[in-house]
């Protein structure tokens, strides 16, 4: 996950090897006050900055109807109501909207999803820092490709690192399985993605309300190619063109949740998970953190409501049969530490320095209950220099790449980053836990392909049990300058760097 202005909260891909993500938790119950009058409420008018809110409610349909009348009375306009999880997305120019609506009977929590006002989107480019694939590298790789390999596969050191090349000799995965890429959008016109793209499971969720206009799930000109890169790692077709995905026989869908300038706001993320849950998506990949808070704190009324809304959405998706996978983040942080200093939040206005407790303040969705949290490894199998870590937080590890000078791949590969698809039919290199997460999602897709009736709990158990144990790397001096860069805690079977181990695609298809 990498971003313009260090927006680790959007995508988790690194240029030369740095980025961010990770968190988990629950939240406080909101105050209940007087019942709402059943009569239609007059819509109040306000002239403050227009913000987006989530309102989390409990109770049945009558409660929801009463809360919606209260929303109108408080100057709010309902964008969409996700009645299946009790989350209402609202726009309002009333500066006191959240405070007012929290006093309404049936409202559990409510909060603004951003600190900057809503604005018309522009074509501002988000620089993801990808490194180009040179023509010479492509020609050399094609000359070395063996029978059965796609022409750029010799440059994909990450596939043999998890035995995906051997797994492909047994199966490429099933077209009955769909992995949803909740991200910046997917360019489904790419020749390596078009054969496997699931249009019916794709949508644009940026406003919080799904838009299924054809092509709405694609990144627009100037927008990030991050989601397209992620999609290729998961399911680029084995078709004699370009690269090969971890599960090149499964379907992939695009669920676009980031604004043009690269922000992933709560209402869009909620929409993404609910959409996936209701459109046959078996696995979601989430290589981002939810803006504007790198860590949202449950004891803050606004931030707590955001965690609650996304928690409800991820749990709903899992109840409907979806496994949610997320990148651990690229800020080199120990997510199991007693305290962490966050200097980047809120990232849509003016950041402040906060010392937070990661048991109370979460990087979400990656640290939410039930979500598979993935750390990154490099070409030498070590924790990537930028990857977050933490005993009890990291569930599993997968290739995310690193600076080539830190972890140099064996020939014929030449770059320590991950090669995958980009927009306009191209290919480039990126590094980040954003690149690790789709490797884990791809292995899960292979497992699901062999066990179509398996529940999310069973799929996660198989993913962890088939991982290759990886002992702690101590001392960890990835820069080779004599300074310890991180400390790994735990045993060979589970530790803070690698969780249950490194994903194993071959075991995924033969057990």
C-alpha positions as a Python dict, from the first residue, in 0.01 Angstrom:
ca = {
    (1, 'X'): (0, 0, 0),
    (2, 'X'): (158, 326, -95),
    (3, 'X'): (23, 676, -142),
    (4, 'X'): (72, 1031, -240),
    (5, 'X'): (155, 1226, 76),
    (6, 'X'): (211, 897, 262),
    (7, 'X'): (-156, 815, 249),
    (8, 'X'): (-105, 471, 378),
    (9, 'X'): (-468, 473, 455),
    (10, 'X'): (-561, 434, 101),
    (11, 'X'): (-365, 172, -60),
    (12, 'X'): (-111, -52, 87),
    (13, 'X'): (156, -70, -182),
    (14, 'X'): (505, 70, -169),
    (15, 'X'): (723, 228, -431),
    (16, 'X'): (1070, 135, -315),
    (17, 'X'): (953, -45, -9),
    (18, 'X'): (756, 159, 244),
    (19, 'X'): (384, 195, 326),
    (20, 'X'): (113, 118, 587),
    (21, 'X'): (-204, -63, 754),
    (22, 'X'): (-369, -270, 1054),
    (23, 'X'): (-624, -281, 1357),
    (24, 'X'): (-925, -436, 1551),
    (25, 'X'): (-1207, -391, 1803),
    (26, 'X'): (-1555, -307, 1924),
    (27, 'X'): (-1724, 9, 2036),
    (28, 'X'): (-1939, 191, 2281),
    (29, 'X'): (-2315, 190, 2278),
    (30, 'X'): (-2474, 521, 2203),
    (31, 'X'): (-2717, 705, 2425),
    (32, 'X'): (-3087, 635, 2398),
    (33, 'X'): (-3322, 923, 2455),
    (34, 'X'): (-3686, 1011, 2403),
    (35, 'X'): (-3886, 823, 2141),
    (36, 'X'): (-3920, 983, 1802),
    (37, 'X'): (-4260, 1119, 1709),
    (38, 'X'): (-4416, 912, 1430),
    (39, 'X'): (-4531, 1224, 1245),
    (40, 'X'): (-4317, 1326, 945),
    (41, 'X'): (-4040, 1559, 1053),
    (42, 'X'): (-3989, 1894, 887),
    (43, 'X'): (-3652, 1899, 714),
    (44, 'X'): (-3437, 2160, 879),
    (45, 'X'): (-3202, 2375, 674),
    (46, 'X'): (-2838, 2442, 768),
    (47, 'X'): (-2548, 2609, 594),
    (48, 'X'): (-2246, 2442, 752),
    (49, 'X'): (-1993, 2231, 558),
    (50, 'X'): (-2153, 1927, 400),
    (51, 'X'): (-2024, 1610, 566),
    (52, 'X'): (-2099, 1241, 532),
    (53, 'X'): (-2209, 1037, 836),
    (54, 'X'): (-2288, 681, 932),
    (55, 'X'): (-2572, 622, 1178),
    (56, 'X'): (-2577, 279, 1341),
    (57, 'X'): (-2911, 166, 1477),
    (58, 'X'): (-3064, -130, 1655),
    (59, 'X'): (-3419, -257, 1645),
    (60, 'X'): (-3662, -347, 1368),
    (61, 'X'): (-3810, -169, 1068),
    (62, 'X'): (-4020, 65, 1283),
    (63, 'X'): (-3707, 184, 1463),
    (64, 'X'): (-3537, 246, 1130),
    (65, 'X'): (-3831, 448, 1000),
    (66, 'X'): (-3841, 659, 1318),
    (67, 'X'): (-3466, 723, 1303),
    (68, 'X'): (-3493, 831, 940),
    (69, 'X'): (-3757, 1088, 1035),
    (70, 'X'): (-3524, 1212, 1309),
    (71, 'X'): (-3243, 1234, 1054),
    (72, 'X'): (-3456, 1461, 835),
    (73, 'X'): (-3552, 1673, 1132),
    (74, 'X'): (-3185, 1716, 1218),
    (75, 'X'): (-3104, 1836, 868),
    (76, 'X'): (-2982, 1506, 728),
    (77, 'X'): (-3046, 1343, 391),
    (78, 'X'): (-3036, 964, 369),
    (79, 'X'): (-2806, 847, 90),
    (80, 'X'): (-2877, 478, 148),
    (81, 'X'): (-2992, 260, 434),
    (82, 'X'): (-2831, -81, 480),
    (83, 'X'): (-3119, -225, 678),
    (84, 'X'): (-2958, -571, 685),
    (85, 'X'): (-2685, -438, 916),
    (86, 'X'): (-2855, -131, 1065),
    (87, 'X'): (-2624, 127, 905),
    (88, 'X'): (-2759, 445, 746),
    (89, 'X'): (-2540, 670, 529),
    (90, 'X'): (-2635, 1037, 564),
    (91, 'X'): (-2525, 1375, 429),
    (92, 'X'): (-2580, 1685, 640),
    (93, 'X'): (-2474, 2048, 669),
    (94, 'X'): (-2581, 2065, 1033),
    (95, 'X'): (-2259, 2101, 1241),
    (96, 'X'): (-2446, 1942, 1534),
    (97, 'X'): (-2594, 1656, 1333),
    (98, 'X'): (-2400, 1369, 1493),
    (99, 'X'): (-2444, 1504, 1843),
    (100, 'X'): (-2817, 1548, 1787),
    (101, 'X'): (-2885, 1213, 1625),
    (102, 'X'): (-2698, 1022, 1898),
    (103, 'X'): (-2975, 1120, 2142),
    (104, 'X'): (-3246, 952, 1933),
    (105, 'X'): (-3399, 627, 2057),
    (106, 'X'): (-3266, 330, 1861),
    (107, 'X'): (-2939, 501, 1761),
    (108, 'X'): (-2636, 310, 1889),
    (109, 'X'): (-2369, 540, 1748),
    (110, 'X'): (-2321, 800, 1478),
    (111, 'X'): (-2021, 985, 1343),
    (112, 'X'): (-1877, 1188, 1058),
    (113, 'X'): (-1680, 973, 815),
    (114, 'X'): (-1435, 1254, 731),
    (115, 'X'): (-1304, 1581, 862),
    (116, 'X'): (-1301, 1755, 524),
    (117, 'X'): (-1631, 1856, 358),
    (118, 'X'): (-1768, 1666, 61),
    (119, 'X'): (-1646, 1811, -266),
    (120, 'X'): (-1674, 1751, -637),
    (121, 'X'): (-1418, 1491, -741),
    (122, 'X'): (-1138, 1601, -969),
    (123, 'X'): (-891, 1412, -1182),
    (124, 'X'): (-605, 1459, -937),
    (125, 'X'): (-359, 1177, -989),
    (126, 'X'): (-254, 952, -705),
    (127, 'X'): (110, 847, -740),
    (128, 'X'): (141, 484, -643),
    (129, 'X'): (515, 475, -704),
    (130, 'X'): (514, 167, -924),
    (131, 'X'): (835, 85, -1110),
    (132, 'X'): (812, 30, -1483),
    (133, 'X'): (886, -298, -1655),
    (134, 'X'): (1147, -228, -1922),
    (135, 'X'): (1118, -366, -2273),
    (136, 'X'): (1454, -535, -2230),
    (137, 'X'): (1337, -712, -1914),
    (138, 'X'): (1019, -826, -2088),
    (139, 'X'): (1209, -961, -2389),
    (140, 'X'): (1462, -1143, -2173),
    (141, 'X'): (1187, -1300, -1963),
    (142, 'X'): (992, -1416, -2269),
    (143, 'X'): (1308, -1579, -2407),
    (144, 'X'): (1354, -1772, -2082),
    (145, 'X'): (992, -1874, -2032),
    (146, 'X'): (946, -2250, -2038),
    (147, 'X'): (656, -2443, -2185),
    (148, 'X'): (345, -2367, -1983),
    (149, 'X'): (475, -2034, -1852),
    (150, 'X'): (331, -1699, -1950),
    (151, 'X'): (601, -1476, -2105),
    (152, 'X'): (662, -1259, -1796),
    (153, 'X'): (635, -1540, -1543),
    (154, 'X'): (1017, -1582, -1512),
    (155, 'X'): (1016, -1237, -1343),
    (156, 'X'): (756, -1347, -1086),
    (157, 'X'): (976, -1482, -807),
    (158, 'X'): (671, -1464, -580),
    (159, 'X'): (498, -1761, -747),
    (160, 'X'): (766, -2025, -668),
    (161, 'X'): (811, -1861, -325),
    (162, 'X'): (466, -1995, -232),
    (163, 'X'): (479, -2297, -468),
    (164, 'X'): (207, -2152, -688),
    (165, 'X'): (390, -2269, -1001),
    (166, 'X'): (368, -2628, -873),
    (167, 'X'): (5, -2580, -769),
    (168, 'X'): (-82, -2475, -1126),
    (169, 'X'): (28, -2816, -1250),
    (170, 'X'): (-262, -2959, -1050),
    (171, 'X'): (-526, -2688, -1089),
    (172, 'X'): (-567, -2324, -1186),
    (173, 'X'): (-870, -2282, -961),
    (174, 'X'): (-1242, -2289, -1032),
    (175, 'X'): (-1443, -2034, -1227),
    (176, 'X'): (-1714, -2091, -965),
    (177, 'X'): (-1504, -1891, -716),
    (178, 'X'): (-1494, -1508, -718),
    (179, 'X'): (-1248, -1284, -536),
    (180, 'X'): (-1369, -927, -491),
    (181, 'X'): (-1100, -658, -505),
    (182, 'X'): (-1225, -380, -276),
    (183, 'X'): (-986, -109, -388),
    (184, 'X'): (-927, 179, -631),
    (185, 'X'): (-1105, 5, -916),
    (186, 'X'): (-1006, -267, -1162),
    (187, 'X'): (-935, -218, -1532),
    (188, 'X'): (-1121, -520, -1665),
    (189, 'X'): (-1019, -439, -2023),
    (190, 'X'): (-666, -561, -1948),
    (191, 'X'): (-597, -874, -2160),
    (192, 'X'): (-475, -1063, -1852),
    (193, 'X'): (-789, -975, -1649),
    (194, 'X'): (-1071, -971, -1905),
    (195, 'X'): (-1096, -1354, -1932),
    (196, 'X'): (-1160, -1389, -1558),
    (197, 'X'): (-1356, -1073, -1478),
    (198, 'X'): (-1693, -1107, -1301),
    (199, 'X'): (-1904, -811, -1416),
    (200, 'X'): (-2209, -915, -1212),
    (201, 'X'): (-2008, -893, -888),
    (202, 'X'): (-1855, -552, -970),
    (203, 'X'): (-1969, -202, -872),
    (204, 'X'): (-1861, 149, -778),
    (205, 'X'): (-1924, 211, -406),
    (206, 'X'): (-1745, 544, -368),
    (207, 'X'): (-2055, 740, -258),
    (208, 'X'): (-2164, 467, -19),
    (209, 'X'): (-2436, 359, -262),
    (210, 'X'): (-2353, 97, -529),
    (211, 'X'): (-2339, 213, -890),
    (212, 'X'): (-2345, -64, -1151),
    (213, 'X'): (-2314, 155, -1458),
    (214, 'X'): (-2094, -46, -1699),
    (215, 'X'): (-1729, 37, -1637),
    (216, 'X'): (-1800, 235, -1318),
    (217, 'X'): (-1568, -6, -1131),
    (218, 'X'): (-1268, 97, -1341),
    (219, 'X'): (-1015, 362, -1237),
    (220, 'X'): (-1066, 679, -1438),
    (221, 'X'): (-784, 845, -1630),
    (222, 'X'): (-527, 969, -1381),
    (223, 'X'): (-655, 753, -1094),
    (224, 'X'): (-454, 487, -916),
    (225, 'X'): (-377, 153, -1080),
    (226, 'X'): (-349, -8, -735),
    (227, 'X'): (-663, -224, -760),
    (228, 'X'): (-569, -340, -1109),
    (229, 'X'): (-227, -452, -981),
    (230, 'X'): (-389, -639, -691),
    (231, 'X'): (-637, -810, -926),
    (232, 'X'): (-357, -940, -1146),
    (233, 'X'): (-174, -1096, -852),
    (234, 'X'): (-490, -1283, -762),
    (235, 'X'): (-624, -1398, -1096),
    (236, 'X'): (-428, -1288, -1405),
    (237, 'X'): (-519, -1555, -1661),
    (238, 'X'): (-273, -1820, -1773),
    (239, 'X'): (-333, -1738, -2137),
    (240, 'X'): (5, -1693, -2304),
    (241, 'X'): (-1, -1322, -2223),
    (242, 'X'): (193, -1125, -1960),
    (243, 'X'): (187, -1254, -1600),
    (244, 'X'): (16, -1535, -1414),
    (245, 'X'): (-201, -1493, -1104),
    (246, 'X'): (-187, -1708, -792),
    (247, 'X'): (-528, -1852, -888),
    (248, 'X'): (-546, -1795, -1265),
    (249, 'X'): (-865, -1997, -1310),
    (250, 'X'): (-1090, -1813, -1063),
    (251, 'X'): (-1301, -1504, -1121),
    (252, 'X'): (-1214, -1157, -996),
    (253, 'X'): (-1443, -858, -952),
    (254, 'X'): (-1379, -488, -901),
    (255, 'X'): (-1549, -307, -613),
    (256, 'X'): (-1430, 52, -629),
    (257, 'X'): (-1427, 233, -293),
    (258, 'X'): (-1167, 510, -323),
    (259, 'X'): (-1228, 869, -425),
    (260, 'X'): (-1044, 1018, -719),
    (261, 'X'): (-780, 1157, -484),
    (262, 'X'): (-734, 823, -313),
    (263, 'X'): (-938, 834, 9),
    (264, 'X'): (-1116, 522, 137),
    (265, 'X'): (-1405, 650, 349),
    (266, 'X'): (-1626, 442, 578),
    (267, 'X'): (-1947, 467, 378),
    (268, 'X'): (-1771, 332, 68),
    (269, 'X'): (-1607, 48, 260),
    (270, 'X'): (-1940, -52, 418),
    (271, 'X'): (-2098, -53, 72),
    (272, 'X'): (-1812, -268, -60),
    (273, 'X'): (-1851, -541, 199),
    (274, 'X'): (-2231, -550, 175),
    (275, 'X'): (-2213, -559, -204),
    (276, 'X'): (-1966, -849, -193),
    (277, 'X'): (-2182, -1036, 58),
    (278, 'X'): (-2488, -1014, -163),
    (279, 'X'): (-2330, -1085, -501),
    (280, 'X'): (-2161, -1419, -461),
    (281, 'X'): (-1814, -1299, -369),
    (282, 'X'): (-1629, -1577, -186),
    (283, 'X'): (-1323, -1378, -76),
    (284, 'X'): (-1256, -1005, -50),
    (285, 'X'): (-912, -848, -67),
    (286, 'X'): (-862, -522, 124),
    (287, 'X'): (-527, -352, 66),
    (288, 'X'): (-600, -18, 234),
    (289, 'X'): (-696, 137, 566),
    (290, 'X'): (-1014, 336, 613),
    (291, 'X'): (-952, 710, 604),
    (292, 'X'): (-908, 959, 758),
    (293, 'X'): (-778, 782, 1070),
    (294, 'X'): (-476, 552, 1054),
    (295, 'X'): (-607, 426, 1388),
    (296, 'X'): (-971, 497, 1479),
    (297, 'X'): (-1039, 501, 1852),
    (298, 'X'): (-1353, 339, 1990),
    (299, 'X'): (-1371, 585, 2282),
    (300, 'X'): (-1420, 875, 2039),
    (301, 'X'): (-1788, 919, 1947),
    (302, 'X'): (-1723, 979, 1577),
    (303, 'X'): (-1442, 731, 1528),
    (304, 'X'): (-1615, 462, 1731),
    (305, 'X'): (-1918, 484, 1503),
    (306, 'X'): (-1698, 429, 1199),
    (307, 'X'): (-1547, 113, 1348),
    (308, 'X'): (-1895, -10, 1438),
    (309, 'X'): (-2026, 39, 1085),
    (310, 'X'): (-1741, -146, 915),
    (311, 'X'): (-1743, -420, 1181),
    (312, 'X'): (-2111, -481, 1109),
    (313, 'X'): (-2038, -497, 735),
    (314, 'X'): (-1746, -742, 763),
    (315, 'X'): (-1941, -967, 997),
    (316, 'X'): (-2240, -962, 764),
    (317, 'X'): (-2017, -1061, 472),
    (318, 'X'): (-1870, -1350, 671),
    (319, 'X'): (-2218, -1468, 773),
    (320, 'X'): (-2307, -1473, 404),
    (321, 'X'): (-2004, -1693, 329),
    (322, 'X'): (-1728, -1444, 245),
    (323, 'X'): (-1372, -1457, 381),
    (324, 'X'): (-1222, -1109, 424),
    (325, 'X'): (-846, -1067, 379),
    (326, 'X'): (-656, -744, 455),
    (327, 'X'): (-307, -598, 436),
    (328, 'X'): (-130, -539, 768),
    (329, 'X'): (12, -201, 667),
    (330, 'X'): (344, -52, 567),
    (331, 'X'): (450, 167, 857),
    (332, 'X'): (696, -76, 1026),
    (333, 'X'): (479, -64, 1338),
    (334, 'X'): (446, -327, 1608),
    (335, 'X'): (68, -352, 1624),
    (336, 'X'): (94, -545, 1951),
    (337, 'X'): (287, -267, 2125),
    (338, 'X'): (150, -98, 2437),
    (339, 'X'): (132, 232, 2253),
    (340, 'X'): (188, 370, 1903),
    (341, 'X'): (250, 727, 1792),
    (342, 'X'): (33, 831, 1497),
    (343, 'X'): (135, 1155, 1327),
    (344, 'X'): (-73, 1115, 1009),
    (345, 'X'): (-436, 1146, 1124),
    (346, 'X'): (-672, 1288, 1018),
    (347, 'X'): (-517, 1274, 675),
    (348, 'X'): (-787, 1467, 490),
    (349, 'X'): (-733, 1794, 679),
    (350, 'X'): (-462, 1874, 937),
    (351, 'X'): (-293, 1576, 1106),
    (352, 'X'): (-214, 1589, 1478),
    (353, 'X'): (26, 1382, 1687),
    (354, 'X'): (-154, 1117, 1892),
    (355, 'X'): (-21, 843, 2116),
    (356, 'X'): (-274, 561, 2086),
    (357, 'X'): (-333, 222, 2244),
    (358, 'X'): (-375, -32, 1961),
    (359, 'X'): (-609, -233, 2183),
    (360, 'X'): (-847, 63, 2185),
    (361, 'X'): (-767, 228, 1852),
    (362, 'X'): (-781, 18, 1537),
    (363, 'X'): (-653, 16, 1185),
    (364, 'X'): (-963, -113, 1013),
    (365, 'X'): (-1071, -332, 841),
    (366, 'X'): (-749, -527, 890),
    (367, 'X'): (-769, -548, 1270),
    (368, 'X'): (-1140, -624, 1294),
    (369, 'X'): (-1254, -960, 1433),
    (370, 'X'): (-1254, -1239, 1173),
    (371, 'X'): (-1049, -1053, 911),
    (372, 'X'): (-732, -1233, 792),
    (373, 'X'): (-439, -997, 857),
    (374, 'X'): (-143, -1044, 620),
    (375, 'X'): (217, -928, 665),
    (376, 'X'): (467, -906, 379),
    (377, 'X'): (783, -1101, 295),
    (378, 'X'): (1053, -1029, 40),
    (379, 'X'): (1242, -1238, -214),
    (380, 'X'): (1466, -1388, 56),
    (381, 'X'): (1169, -1491, 266),
    (382, 'X'): (1225, -1233, 540),
    (383, 'X'): (970, -986, 673),
    (384, 'X'): (968, -693, 433),
    (385, 'X'): (1141, -381, 562),
    (386, 'X'): (819, -175, 572),
    (387, 'X'): (571, -439, 691),
    (388, 'X'): (377, -393, 1011),
    (389, 'X'): (398, -685, 1252),
    (390, 'X'): (276, -789, 1595),
    (391, 'X'): (229, -1108, 1793),
    (392, 'X'): (-137, -1202, 1804),
    (393, 'X'): (-225, -952, 1528),
    (394, 'X'): (-59, -1099, 1217),
    (395, 'X'): (-240, -1411, 1100),
    (396, 'X'): (-26, -1512, 803),
    (397, 'X'): (252, -1390, 574),
    (398, 'X'): (285, -1373, 194),
    (399, 'X'): (515, -1217, -66),
    (400, 'X'): (476, -840, -82),
    (401, 'X'): (820, -757, -218),
    (402, 'X'): (1090, -528, -84),
    (403, 'X'): (1371, -306, -202),
    (404, 'X'): (1584, -512, -437),
    (405, 'X'): (1897, -412, -245),
    (406, 'X'): (1745, -552, 75),
    (407, 'X'): (1614, -881, -65),
    (408, 'X'): (1746, -963, -412),
    (409, 'X'): (1559, -1236, -600),
    (410, 'X'): (1729, -1528, -769),
    (411, 'X'): (1767, -1513, -1148),
    (412, 'X'): (1592, -1486, -1383),
    (413, 'X'): (1391, -1240, -1170),
    (414, 'X'): (1558, -899, -1148),
    (415, 'X'): (1340, -688, -917),
    (416, 'X'): (1256, -747, -551),
    (417, 'X'): (909, -600, -594),
    (418, 'X'): (596, -776, -724),
    (419, 'X'): (523, -769, -1097),
    (420, 'X'): (156, -749, -1194),
    (421, 'X'): (-100, -582, -1419),
    (422, 'X'): (-149, -208, -1453),
    (423, 'X'): (-396, 4, -1649),
    (424, 'X'): (-404, 29, -2027),
    (425, 'X'): (-283, -327, -2074),
    (426, 'X'): (54, -276, -1907),
    (427, 'X'): (261, -426, -1624),
    (428, 'X'): (465, -275, -1342),
    (429, 'X'): (631, -351, -1010),
    (430, 'X'): (498, -254, -668),
    (431, 'X'): (587, -348, -311),
    (432, 'X'): (375, -336, 1),
    (433, 'X'): (152, -540, 226),
    (434, 'X'): (-100, -442, -42),
    (435, 'X'): (81, -692, -261),
    (436, 'X'): (102, -957, 12),
    (437, 'X'): (-269, -964, 87),
    (438, 'X'): (-374, -1069, -268),
    (439, 'X'): (-129, -1360, -254),
    (440, 'X'): (-315, -1487, 53),
    (441, 'X'): (-651, -1416, -115),
    (442, 'X'): (-535, -1613, -418),
    (443, 'X'): (-435, -1913, -206),
    (444, 'X'): (-773, -1896, -31),
    (445, 'X'): (-937, -1900, -375),
    (446, 'X'): (-747, -2220, -461),
    (447, 'X'): (-863, -2375, -133),
    (448, 'X'): (-1222, -2266, -197),
    (449, 'X'): (-1198, -2416, -547),
    (450, 'X'): (-1135, -2758, -396),
    (451, 'X'): (-1384, -2715, -113),
    (452, 'X'): (-1677, -2526, -263),
    (453, 'X'): (-1902, -2596, 34),
    (454, 'X'): (-1648, -2490, 300),
    (455, 'X'): (-1750, -2217, 543),
    (456, 'X'): (-1535, -1907, 602),
    (457, 'X'): (-1416, -2055, 934),
    (458, 'X'): (-1314, -2378, 762),
    (459, 'X'): (-1137, -2193, 481),
    (460, 'X'): (-937, -1984, 727),
    (461, 'X'): (-845, -2294, 927),
    (462, 'X'): (-718, -2463, 608),
    (463, 'X'): (-522, -2152, 508),
    (464, 'X'): (-345, -2142, 845),
    (465, 'X'): (-288, -2515, 881),
    (466, 'X'): (-132, -2543, 535),
    (467, 'X'): (100, -2245, 578),
    (468, 'X'): (474, -2312, 601),
    (469, 'X'): (596, -2237, 953),
    (470, 'X'): (852, -1958, 964),
    (471, 'X'): (1057, -1900, 1278),
    (472, 'X'): (1123, -1550, 1404),
    (473, 'X'): (1398, -1357, 1230),
    (474, 'X'): (1613, -1225, 1518),
    (475, 'X'): (1819, -1016, 1513),
    (476, 'X'): (1634, -842, 1232),
    (477, 'X'): (1865, -593, 1061),
    (478, 'X'): (1714, -570, 714),
    (479, 'X'): (1914, -259, 623),
    (480, 'X'): (2244, -422, 720),
    (481, 'X'): (2366, -121, 915),
    (482, 'X'): (2414, -293, 1250),
    (483, 'X'): (2088, -159, 1395),
    (484, 'X'): (1802, -390, 1489),
    (485, 'X'): (1498, -271, 1290),
    (486, 'X'): (1229, -477, 1465),
    (487, 'X'): (1192, -753, 1722),
    (488, 'X'): (992, -1066, 1648),
    (489, 'X'): (810, -1235, 1936),
    (490, 'X'): (666, -1586, 1941),
    (491, 'X'): (754, -1939, 1837),
    (492, 'X'): (795, -2116, 1506),
    (493, 'X'): (426, -2206, 1487),
    (494, 'X'): (298, -1851, 1537),
    (495, 'X'): (482, -1525, 1580),
    (496, 'X'): (463, -1152, 1528),
    (497, 'X'): (644, -1140, 1191),
    (498, 'X'): (486, -1432, 1004),
    (499, 'X'): (177, -1532, 1202),
    (500, 'X'): (91, -1894, 1129),
    (501, 'X'): (354, -1899, 854),
    (502, 'X'): (390, -1823, 483),
    (503, 'X'): (101, -1922, 254),
    (504, 'X'): (151, -2246, 61),
    (505, 'X'): (-41, -2275, -267),
    (506, 'X'): (70, -2633, -336),
    (507, 'X'): (-62, -2764, -7),
    (508, 'X'): (-378, -2564, -73),
    (509, 'X'): (-458, -2778, -379),
    (510, 'X'): (-341, -3120, -266),
    (511, 'X'): (-492, -3145, 81),
}
